[in-house]
Amino acid sequence: MRRLRVGKVVEQTLAPRDRALPLAAHADEAVGRLRFALIYVVLMAVLWATVVDDLLAAWLATLPLAEGATTLTLYSPYDWLETRWTAVGLLALLSSLPVLGWQAWKFAYPGLLPSERTWLATYIAVGGVLTLFLILFIWGWMFPRMISAAEIAVTIEGVGLHYDVVALFQMALAMSWLLLLVALAVLALALARMLGLVGDDPLDIMRIRIHFVSVVLLWVVTPEVFSGLFLPTALLLVCTTEWSAGRLPVPSSGRGRPPTSVLDAEGGVHRVGLVCCGCAGACPQPQAERIPETVGLLPTAALCLSFAQQESVMERAVREGWTDICITGCDGTPLPYRLKRALDNRGVNLTGLDRLSGPRTGDGMNAEAAEFADRVDLARARRAWSPAAMRRAQLAALSDVDSGAISPTLVFAPATGALAWGEKLSQNEVLLAGPGFAPEGLDFAVRLAE
């Protein structure tokens, strides 16, 4: 998933593994891989050209029409030459599927997110096997039986039957392309639904891409003699793909709780994701029931140390439309540059609760007060788009608490959001972390930290 700019280094990348390269570098890589694949296809075509006549003769011998010496007719030698070379090209492409798939995989891999890589790898592997199976099934079993059934249906006493060899080949080829495109489109859409790349929206961009590519390929491979059937066939292709893929079971998503859209004071829409990073065991995971319900959840063990976890964050941000990401352990500053660059290019605001900076309660505080402090601190994730909004979220959480049952002293550090080095909280104090204004008129005792 790369956005390219001629003459400049490519910075608009989405995947953390992707490298910032100029357009010329991507073009050179694509040309090199395409050149290698093309040379391989040409070599396979040369090999198949030596045996294509024998293969066509063997295939014609399987047709019921071949039993009569006068039933098969060649009306145009030039069309027969075109048919031979079409067969050579088809065989060469089928023989080159592993190489073509491998080259496509290597080129696309750095710019893909985890679910996209899974989709592409599965599609290349299963699609290649499915293609070979369908070609053998159609040409070796299905088409001969269709010819036999058609011959029986139209037999007229006293009238001889003569069939054009080229027309038979074009008919088999058109049938192969149609069934193959339907099968591959169903596979692509079904895999995309299983991996969460396609939702229920009929205008989903991934769904449109699959149908667009399928229809364009159908237009390219439709023989001229069947050009009048292109439009109804294209409609049949799209409808069959949607109907078939929609009947396949879709497993429930294992990504975690998605966020709920919330509005800021100016009417802007925000979708906040809370990344509960364990910081390699240094930061305990918060309890899910204490986290605001509008916030999406993604637990990670060590975000800074794992490429896979960084890609999971990017995956969730893209798929669920996160506008803001809040990290529990830090304030987001220590995160790797590649991840911050990818989030910035996506327009995602990055902040954090910075819970590793120090405790939120004094020593010896009872469990009820400690839970209160934890809920107030986690409430900042509800409005993670600005320090002022995070402070208002803390105050909203305070308003839900009975000050008569719990009466700690609230500590604010308006300038830095954290206590100074060496300063500690007293037993009955709760730190409302984060920079921002210190409110007045609270039902709790308040202390301003230096």
C-alpha beads as a LAMMPS data file, in Angstrom:
LAMMPS data file: protein, C-alpha beads

450 atoms
449 bonds

1 atom types
1 bond types

-500.0 500.0 xlo xhi
-500.0 500.0 ylo yhi
-500.0 500.0 zlo zhi

Masses

1 110.0

Atoms # bond

1 1 1 0.000 0.000 0.000
2 1 1 2.281 2.723 -1.309
3 1 1 1.725 6.225 -2.574
4 1 1 4.431 7.204 -5.024
5 1 1 5.863 10.579 -5.919
6 1 1 8.095 11.049 -8.933
7 1 1 11.609 12.272 -8.154
8 1 1 11.171 12.196 -4.370
9 1 1 11.436 9.611 -1.647
10 1 1 8.164 7.832 -1.018
11 1 1 7.011 8.697 2.524
12 1 1 3.275 8.004 2.168
13 1 1 3.394 4.382 3.321
14 1 1 0.904 2.543 5.485
15 1 1 2.681 -0.680 6.439
16 1 1 5.438 -0.440 9.099
17 1 1 7.620 -2.880 7.124
18 1 1 7.453 -0.789 3.969
19 1 1 10.512 1.261 3.084
20 1 1 10.515 4.852 1.922
21 1 1 11.873 4.617 -1.637
22 1 1 11.654 6.848 -4.701
23 1 1 9.298 5.964 -7.521
24 1 1 12.219 4.940 -9.729
25 1 1 13.240 2.240 -7.236
26 1 1 9.747 0.728 -7.192
27 1 1 9.554 0.925 -10.980
28 1 1 12.969 -0.744 -11.372
29 1 1 11.936 -3.568 -9.047
30 1 1 8.656 -4.073 -10.899
31 1 1 10.381 -4.071 -14.302
32 1 1 13.013 -6.535 -13.102
33 1 1 10.468 -8.991 -11.758
34 1 1 8.274 -8.583 -14.835
35 1 1 11.258 -9.195 -17.109
36 1 1 12.142 -12.407 -15.275
37 1 1 8.534 -13.649 -15.416
38 1 1 8.227 -12.756 -19.108
39 1 1 11.420 -14.609 -20.007
40 1 1 10.129 -17.660 -18.152
41 1 1 6.778 -17.498 -19.982
42 1 1 8.554 -17.213 -23.353
43 1 1 10.744 -20.233 -22.596
44 1 1 7.699 -22.268 -21.616
45 1 1 5.927 -21.133 -24.803
46 1 1 8.854 -22.367 -26.906
47 1 1 8.688 -25.754 -25.211
48 1 1 4.910 -26.068 -25.603
49 1 1 5.076 -24.980 -29.258
50 1 1 6.926 -28.197 -30.092
51 1 1 4.083 -30.416 -28.861
52 1 1 0.974 -28.253 -29.274
53 1 1 -0.146 -30.035 -32.474
54 1 1 -0.068 -33.409 -30.751
55 1 1 -1.954 -32.019 -27.753
56 1 1 -4.677 -30.480 -29.934
57 1 1 -5.017 -33.719 -31.885
58 1 1 -5.325 -35.689 -28.646
59 1 1 -7.958 -33.277 -27.334
60 1 1 -9.985 -33.405 -30.563
61 1 1 -9.860 -37.184 -30.356
62 1 1 -11.714 -37.018 -27.037
63 1 1 -14.654 -35.202 -28.644
64 1 1 -17.551 -37.377 -29.857
65 1 1 -17.436 -35.522 -33.185
66 1 1 -13.991 -36.882 -33.918
67 1 1 -15.412 -40.354 -34.513
68 1 1 -16.493 -39.324 -38.014
69 1 1 -13.772 -38.347 -40.447
70 1 1 -15.923 -35.665 -42.094
71 1 1 -17.453 -34.031 -39.026
72 1 1 -14.498 -31.765 -38.184
73 1 1 -13.783 -29.022 -40.684
74 1 1 -11.152 -26.295 -40.878
75 1 1 -12.602 -23.282 -42.680
76 1 1 -9.754 -20.781 -42.192
77 1 1 -6.053 -21.744 -42.010
78 1 1 -5.211 -18.340 -40.521
79 1 1 -7.710 -18.831 -37.716
80 1 1 -6.140 -22.222 -37.070
81 1 1 -2.717 -20.604 -36.683
82 1 1 -4.233 -18.149 -34.216
83 1 1 -5.813 -21.052 -32.355
84 1 1 -2.499 -22.897 -32.113
85 1 1 -0.687 -19.881 -30.704
86 1 1 -3.538 -19.188 -28.303
87 1 1 -3.188 -22.730 -27.013
88 1 1 0.570 -22.249 -26.690
89 1 1 0.047 -19.037 -24.712
90 1 1 -2.521 -20.661 -22.435
91 1 1 -0.246 -23.612 -21.699
92 1 1 2.738 -21.320 -21.110
93 1 1 0.768 -19.198 -18.634
94 1 1 -0.485 -22.268 -16.779
95 1 1 3.054 -23.609 -16.542
96 1 1 4.318 -20.253 -15.269
97 1 1 1.748 -19.773 -12.506
98 1 1 4.196 -20.625 -9.670
99 1 1 6.779 -18.150 -10.964
100 1 1 4.207 -15.415 -11.613
101 1 1 2.672 -15.881 -8.168
102 1 1 6.061 -15.823 -6.440
103 1 1 7.156 -12.641 -8.205
104 1 1 3.862 -10.914 -7.368
105 1 1 4.183 -11.993 -3.733
106 1 1 7.767 -10.739 -3.346
107 1 1 6.932 -7.368 -4.898
108 1 1 3.774 -6.740 -2.859
109 1 1 4.884 -8.185 0.499
110 1 1 6.574 -5.103 2.076
111 1 1 3.580 -2.834 1.485
112 1 1 0.855 -5.172 2.760
113 1 1 -0.756 -5.402 6.153
114 1 1 -0.989 -8.821 7.886
115 1 1 -4.504 -9.743 6.714
116 1 1 -3.668 -8.550 3.191
117 1 1 -0.574 -10.776 3.120
118 1 1 -2.658 -13.722 4.308
119 1 1 -5.245 -12.982 1.626
120 1 1 -2.670 -12.717 -1.166
121 1 1 -0.695 -15.817 -0.135
122 1 1 -3.840 -17.939 0.178
123 1 1 -5.248 -16.595 -3.061
124 1 1 -2.058 -17.343 -5.006
125 1 1 -1.738 -20.873 -3.617
126 1 1 -5.387 -21.950 -3.724
127 1 1 -6.090 -20.016 -6.914
128 1 1 -3.209 -21.698 -8.731
129 1 1 -4.365 -25.189 -7.790
130 1 1 -7.981 -24.290 -8.589
131 1 1 -6.979 -22.953 -12.009
132 1 1 -5.187 -26.147 -13.009
133 1 1 -8.053 -28.303 -11.752
134 1 1 -10.709 -26.322 -13.625
135 1 1 -8.761 -26.333 -16.892
136 1 1 -8.309 -30.107 -16.756
137 1 1 -11.931 -30.627 -15.717
138 1 1 -13.431 -28.405 -18.433
139 1 1 -11.265 -29.532 -21.349
140 1 1 -10.983 -33.186 -20.384
141 1 1 -14.449 -34.024 -19.088
142 1 1 -17.051 -31.237 -19.196
143 1 1 -16.717 -29.942 -22.771
144 1 1 -16.693 -33.379 -24.506
145 1 1 -19.893 -34.309 -22.685
146 1 1 -21.527 -31.019 -23.617
147 1 1 -20.697 -31.665 -27.280
148 1 1 -22.139 -35.164 -27.024
149 1 1 -25.360 -33.871 -25.467
150 1 1 -25.659 -31.110 -28.077
151 1 1 -25.125 -33.566 -30.942
152 1 1 -27.920 -35.810 -29.672
153 1 1 -30.269 -32.865 -29.182
154 1 1 -29.915 -31.455 -32.720
155 1 1 -29.628 -34.647 -34.758
156 1 1 -31.864 -34.434 -37.854
157 1 1 -32.355 -37.455 -40.059
158 1 1 -30.656 -37.072 -43.429
159 1 1 -28.705 -33.953 -42.426
160 1 1 -24.954 -34.239 -41.878
161 1 1 -23.198 -32.399 -39.063
162 1 1 -19.982 -30.463 -39.655
163 1 1 -18.253 -28.412 -36.979
164 1 1 -15.539 -25.784 -37.247
165 1 1 -12.482 -26.833 -35.251
166 1 1 -11.611 -23.209 -34.487
167 1 1 -15.145 -22.490 -33.236
168 1 1 -15.003 -25.519 -30.954
169 1 1 -11.699 -24.348 -29.510
170 1 1 -12.981 -20.800 -28.996
171 1 1 -16.104 -22.110 -27.311
172 1 1 -14.081 -24.276 -24.930
173 1 1 -11.720 -21.386 -24.263
174 1 1 -14.561 -18.949 -23.546
175 1 1 -16.222 -21.446 -21.215
176 1 1 -12.918 -21.991 -19.428
177 1 1 -12.353 -18.280 -18.906
178 1 1 -15.882 -17.687 -17.634
179 1 1 -15.867 -20.524 -15.107
180 1 1 -12.306 -19.714 -14.090
181 1 1 -13.081 -16.035 -13.510
182 1 1 -16.185 -16.922 -11.496
183 1 1 -14.233 -19.377 -9.348
184 1 1 -11.319 -16.993 -8.762
185 1 1 -13.627 -14.042 -8.032
186 1 1 -15.630 -16.118 -5.536
187 1 1 -12.375 -17.242 -3.919
188 1 1 -11.065 -13.666 -3.717
189 1 1 -14.272 -12.275 -2.210
190 1 1 -14.741 -15.194 0.185
191 1 1 -11.173 -14.889 1.496
192 1 1 -11.590 -11.133 1.850
193 1 1 -14.773 -11.627 3.905
194 1 1 -13.144 -14.269 6.091
195 1 1 -10.170 -11.997 6.826
196 1 1 -12.278 -8.915 7.428
197 1 1 -11.060 -7.055 4.346
198 1 1 -14.632 -6.727 3.037
199 1 1 -17.628 -5.684 5.100
200 1 1 -21.339 -5.564 4.396
201 1 1 -21.106 -2.259 2.537
202 1 1 -21.913 -2.926 -1.157
203 1 1 -19.573 -0.050 -2.084
204 1 1 -16.646 -1.429 -0.079
205 1 1 -13.458 -0.537 -1.949
206 1 1 -12.077 -4.098 -1.821
207 1 1 -15.342 -5.512 -3.195
208 1 1 -15.337 -2.978 -6.028
209 1 1 -11.723 -3.823 -6.880
210 1 1 -12.472 -7.546 -7.125
211 1 1 -15.492 -7.040 -9.379
212 1 1 -13.718 -4.439 -11.520
213 1 1 -10.706 -6.678 -12.163
214 1 1 -12.960 -9.657 -12.925
215 1 1 -15.086 -7.732 -15.436
216 1 1 -12.037 -6.209 -17.146
217 1 1 -10.414 -9.631 -17.489
218 1 1 -13.666 -11.016 -18.881
219 1 1 -13.720 -8.244 -21.485
220 1 1 -10.101 -8.975 -22.444
221 1 1 -10.561 -12.731 -22.890
222 1 1 -14.017 -12.743 -24.524
223 1 1 -13.633 -13.952 -28.149
224 1 1 -14.908 -11.631 -30.842
225 1 1 -17.523 -14.143 -31.912
226 1 1 -19.073 -13.947 -28.405
227 1 1 -18.686 -10.175 -27.914
228 1 1 -22.461 -9.698 -27.941
229 1 1 -22.714 -11.804 -24.793
230 1 1 -20.234 -9.718 -22.798
231 1 1 -22.723 -7.531 -20.891
232 1 1 -25.057 -10.311 -19.685
233 1 1 -22.040 -12.482 -18.922
234 1 1 -20.459 -9.681 -16.860
235 1 1 -23.684 -9.266 -14.874
236 1 1 -23.825 -13.028 -14.369
237 1 1 -20.207 -12.993 -13.185
238 1 1 -20.808 -10.276 -10.572
239 1 1 -24.105 -11.722 -9.311
240 1 1 -22.740 -15.266 -9.105
241 1 1 -19.669 -14.064 -7.226
242 1 1 -21.729 -12.144 -4.660
243 1 1 -24.254 -14.952 -4.205
244 1 1 -21.639 -17.694 -3.838
245 1 1 -19.309 -15.764 -1.529
246 1 1 -22.256 -14.666 0.607
247 1 1 -23.268 -18.288 1.235
248 1 1 -19.900 -19.241 2.707
249 1 1 -19.533 -19.113 6.512
250 1 1 -17.554 -16.198 7.915
251 1 1 -15.756 -16.734 11.243
252 1 1 -16.192 -14.153 13.961
253 1 1 -13.492 -11.515 14.071
254 1 1 -10.755 -12.128 16.631
255 1 1 -9.370 -8.623 16.512
256 1 1 -10.929 -7.438 19.756
257 1 1 -13.467 -4.831 20.718
258 1 1 -13.920 -2.154 18.021
259 1 1 -14.339 1.528 18.926
260 1 1 -17.545 3.536 18.833
261 1 1 -17.668 6.873 17.039
262 1 1 -17.840 9.882 19.377
263 1 1 -18.116 13.614 18.695
264 1 1 -15.818 16.321 19.996
265 1 1 -16.900 19.812 21.028
266 1 1 -16.675 21.034 17.429
267 1 1 -18.682 18.160 15.959
268 1 1 -15.707 16.173 14.672
269 1 1 -15.989 12.388 14.623
270 1 1 -13.386 10.380 16.524
271 1 1 -12.774 6.647 16.850
272 1 1 -10.277 5.965 19.631
273 1 1 -8.245 2.786 19.982
274 1 1 -6.513 1.938 23.266
275 1 1 -3.332 -0.112 22.793
276 1 1 -2.751 -1.867 26.109
277 1 1 1.000 -2.394 25.842
278 1 1 2.669 -4.534 28.491
279 1 1 6.051 -2.902 27.787
280 1 1 7.819 -6.293 27.997
281 1 1 6.239 -7.012 31.392
282 1 1 6.938 -3.615 32.957
283 1 1 3.369 -2.291 32.630
284 1 1 0.435 -4.399 33.903
285 1 1 -2.503 -4.808 31.547
286 1 1 -5.571 -2.800 32.645
287 1 1 -8.774 -4.633 33.437
288 1 1 -11.134 -4.500 30.459
289 1 1 -14.209 -3.703 32.561
290 1 1 -12.561 -0.478 33.762
291 1 1 -11.913 0.799 30.232
292 1 1 -14.577 3.082 28.672
293 1 1 -16.953 1.177 26.400
294 1 1 -16.511 3.562 23.463
295 1 1 -12.807 2.741 23.171
296 1 1 -11.445 -0.044 20.965
297 1 1 -9.056 -2.466 22.659
298 1 1 -5.833 -4.045 21.421
299 1 1 -3.577 -5.793 23.967
300 1 1 0.112 -6.099 23.075
301 1 1 3.099 -7.477 24.957
302 1 1 5.935 -5.244 23.720
303 1 1 4.894 -2.907 20.930
304 1 1 8.320 -1.339 20.436
305 1 1 10.038 -4.721 20.045
306 1 1 7.642 -6.579 17.747
307 1 1 7.050 -5.868 14.068
308 1 1 4.027 -8.179 14.152
309 1 1 2.382 -6.189 16.957
310 1 1 3.125 -2.891 15.203
311 1 1 1.434 -4.257 12.093
312 1 1 -1.524 -5.355 14.225
313 1 1 -1.933 -1.781 15.436
314 1 1 -1.800 -0.481 11.872
315 1 1 -4.209 -3.196 10.742
316 1 1 -6.799 -2.258 13.351
317 1 1 -6.374 1.448 12.634
318 1 1 -7.002 0.926 8.922
319 1 1 -9.822 -1.623 9.159
320 1 1 -11.772 0.088 11.948
321 1 1 -11.084 3.695 10.986
322 1 1 -9.221 4.727 14.129
323 1 1 -8.620 8.477 14.289
324 1 1 -6.776 8.461 17.617
325 1 1 -4.535 5.900 19.313
326 1 1 -3.766 5.952 23.018
327 1 1 -0.895 3.854 24.428
328 1 1 -1.205 2.757 28.054
329 1 1 2.451 2.315 29.005
330 1 1 4.061 5.428 27.487
331 1 1 3.039 8.700 25.892
332 1 1 3.768 7.394 22.370
333 1 1 7.153 9.115 22.035
334 1 1 9.340 5.959 22.346
335 1 1 7.494 4.100 19.573
336 1 1 9.570 3.131 16.499
337 1 1 9.821 5.741 13.780
338 1 1 8.311 3.465 11.118
339 1 1 5.134 2.956 13.113
340 1 1 4.788 6.647 13.951
341 1 1 5.413 7.529 10.303
342 1 1 2.762 5.072 9.130
343 1 1 0.222 6.387 11.645
344 1 1 1.023 9.987 10.755
345 1 1 0.585 9.279 7.050
346 1 1 -2.766 7.732 7.885
347 1 1 -3.736 10.878 9.810
348 1 1 -3.988 9.064 13.158
349 1 1 -3.317 11.118 16.291
350 1 1 -0.953 9.359 18.724
351 1 1 -0.914 9.927 22.469
352 1 1 -0.574 7.885 25.644
353 1 1 -1.507 7.483 29.293
354 1 1 2.170 7.174 30.312
355 1 1 1.351 4.812 33.169
356 1 1 5.017 3.826 33.484
357 1 1 5.892 7.353 34.637
358 1 1 4.743 6.523 38.154
359 1 1 1.881 5.286 40.331
360 1 1 -1.471 7.023 40.332
361 1 1 -2.140 6.468 44.047
362 1 1 -0.226 6.734 47.265
363 1 1 1.013 3.686 49.149
364 1 1 -1.446 1.834 51.327
365 1 1 -4.631 3.023 49.586
366 1 1 -7.542 0.587 49.880
367 1 1 -8.776 -1.470 46.925
368 1 1 -11.904 0.618 46.343
369 1 1 -9.953 3.858 46.100
370 1 1 -7.324 2.191 43.891
371 1 1 -10.048 1.050 41.484
372 1 1 -11.453 4.584 41.477
373 1 1 -8.027 5.986 40.562
374 1 1 -7.584 3.399 37.814
375 1 1 -10.974 4.155 36.236
376 1 1 -10.342 7.904 36.290
377 1 1 -6.935 7.436 34.676
378 1 1 -8.265 5.105 31.964
379 1 1 -11.140 7.509 31.291
380 1 1 -8.642 9.764 29.488
381 1 1 -8.665 7.297 26.591
382 1 1 -12.297 8.241 25.838
383 1 1 -11.176 11.629 24.512
384 1 1 -7.600 11.056 23.460
385 1 1 -7.470 13.741 20.760
386 1 1 -6.188 16.584 23.002
387 1 1 -4.938 17.142 26.588
388 1 1 -7.935 19.376 27.359
389 1 1 -10.363 16.735 26.094
390 1 1 -8.601 14.070 28.169
391 1 1 -8.924 16.276 31.250
392 1 1 -12.655 16.704 30.628
393 1 1 -12.988 12.924 30.386
394 1 1 -11.347 12.617 33.817
395 1 1 -13.763 15.160 35.273
396 1 1 -16.708 13.298 33.752
397 1 1 -15.504 10.130 35.473
398 1 1 -15.212 12.031 38.770
399 1 1 -18.819 13.185 38.509
400 1 1 -19.976 9.563 38.559
401 1 1 -18.290 8.905 41.920
402 1 1 -19.886 9.434 45.330
403 1 1 -17.468 11.771 47.089
404 1 1 -18.939 10.732 50.412
405 1 1 -17.926 7.097 49.943
406 1 1 -14.487 7.884 48.500
407 1 1 -12.743 11.100 49.495
408 1 1 -9.132 11.131 48.293
409 1 1 -7.097 14.245 47.631
410 1 1 -6.738 14.871 43.904
411 1 1 -3.286 15.884 42.726
412 1 1 -2.856 17.869 39.500
413 1 1 0.364 18.670 37.631
414 1 1 -0.925 21.144 35.011
415 1 1 2.417 21.833 33.338
416 1 1 3.931 18.381 32.856
417 1 1 1.120 16.003 33.753
418 1 1 3.413 13.973 36.032
419 1 1 5.069 14.399 39.403
420 1 1 8.538 15.862 39.584
421 1 1 11.468 13.494 39.939
422 1 1 11.584 12.124 43.483
423 1 1 8.165 13.437 44.516
424 1 1 5.748 10.868 45.896
425 1 1 2.049 10.748 46.593
426 1 1 0.765 10.615 50.131
427 1 1 -1.389 7.725 51.288
428 1 1 -4.730 9.369 50.509
429 1 1 -3.743 11.092 47.260
430 1 1 -4.723 10.249 43.674
431 1 1 -2.831 11.727 40.733
432 1 1 -4.918 12.931 37.808
433 1 1 -2.164 12.469 35.259
434 1 1 -1.801 14.437 32.079
435 1 1 -1.144 18.100 31.347
436 1 1 -4.007 20.549 31.229
437 1 1 -6.076 22.858 33.337
438 1 1 -6.709 22.304 37.046
439 1 1 -10.476 22.602 37.570
440 1 1 -12.137 24.448 40.395
441 1 1 -15.236 23.704 42.411
442 1 1 -14.688 19.955 42.766
443 1 1 -16.209 17.998 45.634
444 1 1 -12.756 16.598 46.417
445 1 1 -9.739 18.117 48.068
446 1 1 -7.215 19.313 45.483
447 1 1 -3.438 19.767 45.564
448 1 1 -1.341 21.264 42.777
449 1 1 2.037 19.603 42.316
450 1 1 5.081 21.774 41.699

Bonds

1 1 1 2
2 1 2 3
3 1 3 4
4 1 4 5
5 1 5 6
6 1 6 7
7 1 7 8
8 1 8 9
9 1 9 10
10 1 10 11
11 1 11 12
12 1 12 13
13 1 13 14
14 1 14 15
15 1 15 16
16 1 16 17
17 1 17 18
18 1 18 19
19 1 19 20
20 1 20 21
21 1 21 22
22 1 22 23
23 1 23 24
24 1 24 25
25 1 25 26
26 1 26 27
27 1 27 28
28 1 28 29
29 1 29 30
30 1 30 31
31 1 31 32
32 1 32 33
33 1 33 34
34 1 34 35
35 1 35 36
36 1 36 37
37 1 37 38
38 1 38 39
39 1 39 40
40 1 40 41
41 1 41 42
42 1 42 43
43 1 43 44
44 1 44 45
45 1 45 46
46 1 46 47
47 1 47 48
48 1 48 49
49 1 49 50
50 1 50 51
51 1 51 52
52 1 52 53
53 1 53 54
54 1 54 55
55 1 55 56
56 1 56 57
57 1 57 58
58 1 58 59
59 1 59 60
60 1 60 61
61 1 61 62
62 1 62 63
63 1 63 64
64 1 64 65
65 1 65 66
66 1 66 67
67 1 67 68
68 1 68 69
69 1 69 70
70 1 70 71
71 1 71 72
72 1 72 73
73 1 73 74
74 1 74 75
75 1 75 76
76 1 76 77
77 1 77 78
78 1 78 79
79 1 79 80
80 1 80 81
81 1 81 82
82 1 82 83
83 1 83 84
84 1 84 85
85 1 85 86
86 1 86 87
87 1 87 88
88 1 88 89
89 1 89 90
90 1 90 91
91 1 91 92
92 1 92 93
93 1 93 94
94 1 94 95
95 1 95 96
96 1 96 97
97 1 97 98
98 1 98 99
99 1 99 100
100 1 100 101
101 1 101 102
102 1 102 103
103 1 103 104
104 1 104 105
105 1 105 106
106 1 106 107
107 1 107 108
108 1 108 109
109 1 109 110
110 1 110 111
111 1 111 112
112 1 112 113
113 1 113 114
114 1 114 115
115 1 115 116
116 1 116 117
117 1 117 118
118 1 118 119
119 1 119 120
120 1 120 121
121 1 121 122
122 1 122 123
123 1 123 124
124 1 124 125
125 1 125 126
126 1 126 127
127 1 127 128
128 1 128 129
129 1 129 130
130 1 130 131
131 1 131 132
132 1 132 133
133 1 133 134
134 1 134 135
135 1 135 136
136 1 136 137
137 1 137 138
138 1 138 139
139 1 139 140
140 1 140 141
141 1 141 142
142 1 142 143
143 1 143 144
144 1 144 145
145 1 145 146
146 1 146 147
147 1 147 148
148 1 148 149
149 1 149 150
150 1 150 151
151 1 151 152
152 1 152 153
153 1 153 154
154 1 154 155
155 1 155 156
156 1 156 157
157 1 157 158
158 1 158 159
159 1 159 160
160 1 160 161
161 1 161 162
162 1 162 163
163 1 163 164
164 1 164 165
165 1 165 166
166 1 166 167
167 1 167 168
168 1 168 169
169 1 169 170
170 1 170 171
171 1 171 172
172 1 172 173
173 1 173 174
174 1 174 175
175 1 175 176
176 1 176 177
177 1 177 178
178 1 178 179
179 1 179 180
180 1 180 181
181 1 181 182
182 1 182 183
183 1 183 184
184 1 184 185
185 1 185 186
186 1 186 187
187 1 187 188
188 1 188 189
189 1 189 190
190 1 190 191
191 1 191 192
192 1 192 193
193 1 193 194
194 1 194 195
195 1 195 196
196 1 196 197
197 1 197 198
198 1 198 199
199 1 199 200
200 1 200 201
201 1 201 202
202 1 202 203
203 1 203 204
204 1 204 205
205 1 205 206
206 1 206 207
207 1 207 208
208 1 208 209
209 1 209 210
210 1 210 211
211 1 211 212
212 1 212 213
213 1 213 214
214 1 214 215
215 1 215 216
216 1 216 217
217 1 217 218
218 1 218 219
219 1 219 220
220 1 220 221
221 1 221 222
222 1 222 223
223 1 223 224
224 1 224 225
225 1 225 226
226 1 226 227
227 1 227 228
228 1 228 229
229 1 229 230
230 1 230 231
231 1 231 232
232 1 232 233
233 1 233 234
234 1 234 235
235 1 235 236
236 1 236 237
237 1 237 238
238 1 238 239
239 1 239 240
240 1 240 241
241 1 241 242
242 1 242 243
243 1 243 244
244 1 244 245
245 1 245 246
246 1 246 247
247 1 247 248
248 1 248 249
249 1 249 250
250 1 250 251
251 1 251 252
252 1 252 253
253 1 253 254
254 1 254 255
255 1 255 256
256 1 256 257
257 1 257 258
258 1 258 259
259 1 259 260
260 1 260 261
261 1 261 262
262 1 262 263
263 1 263 264
264 1 264 265
265 1 265 266
266 1 266 267
267 1 267 268
268 1 268 269
269 1 269 270
270 1 270 271
271 1 271 272
272 1 272 273
273 1 273 274
274 1 274 275
275 1 275 276
276 1 276 277
277 1 277 278
278 1 278 279
279 1 279 280
280 1 280 281
281 1 281 282
282 1 282 283
283 1 283 284
284 1 284 285
285 1 285 286
286 1 286 287
287 1 287 288
288 1 288 289
289 1 289 290
290 1 290 291
291 1 291 292
292 1 292 293
293 1 293 294
294 1 294 295
295 1 295 296
296 1 296 297
297 1 297 298
298 1 298 299
299 1 299 300
300 1 300 301
301 1 301 302
302 1 302 303
303 1 303 304
304 1 304 305
305 1 305 306
306 1 306 307
307 1 307 308
308 1 308 309
309 1 309 310
310 1 310 311
311 1 311 312
312 1 312 313
313 1 313 314
314 1 314 315
315 1 315 316
316 1 316 317
317 1 317 318
318 1 318 319
319 1 319 320
320 1 320 321
321 1 321 322
322 1 322 323
323 1 323 324
324 1 324 325
325 1 325 326
326 1 326 327
327 1 327 328
328 1 328 329
329 1 329 330
330 1 330 331
331 1 331 332
332 1 332 333
333 1 333 334
334 1 334 335
335 1 335 336
336 1 336 337
337 1 337 338
338 1 338 339
339 1 339 340
340 1 340 341
341 1 341 342
342 1 342 343
343 1 343 344
344 1 344 345
345 1 345 346
346 1 346 347
347 1 347 348
348 1 348 349
349 1 349 350
350 1 350 351
351 1 351 352
352 1 352 353
353 1 353 354
354 1 354 355
355 1 355 356
356 1 356 357
357 1 357 358
358 1 358 359
359 1 359 360
360 1 360 361
361 1 361 362
362 1 362 363
363 1 363 364
364 1 364 365
365 1 365 366
366 1 366 367
367 1 367 368
368 1 368 369
369 1 369 370
370 1 370 371
371 1 371 372
372 1 372 373
373 1 373 374
374 1 374 375
375 1 375 376
376 1 376 377
377 1 377 378
378 1 378 379
379 1 379 380
380 1 380 381
381 1 381 382
382 1 382 383
383 1 383 384
384 1 384 385
385 1 385 386
386 1 386 387
387 1 387 388
388 1 388 389
389 1 389 390
390 1 390 391
391 1 391 392
392 1 392 393
393 1 393 394
394 1 394 395
395 1 395 396
396 1 396 397
397 1 397 398
398 1 398 399
399 1 399 400
400 1 400 401
401 1 401 402
402 1 402 403
403 1 403 404
404 1 404 405
405 1 405 406
406 1 406 407
407 1 407 408
408 1 408 409
409 1 409 410
410 1 410 411
411 1 411 412
412 1 412 413
413 1 413 414
414 1 414 415
415 1 415 416
416 1 416 417
417 1 417 418
418 1 418 419
419 1 419 420
420 1 420 421
421 1 421 422
422 1 422 423
423 1 423 424
424 1 424 425
425 1 425 426
426 1 426 427
427 1 427 428
428 1 428 429
429 1 429 430
430 1 430 431
431 1 431 432
432 1 432 433
433 1 433 434
434 1 434 435
435 1 435 436
436 1 436 437
437 1 437 438
438 1 438 439
439 1 439 440
440 1 440 441
441 1 441 442
442 1 442 443
443 1 443 444
444 1 444 445
445 1 445 446
446 1 446 447
447 1 447 448
448 1 448 449
449 1 449 450
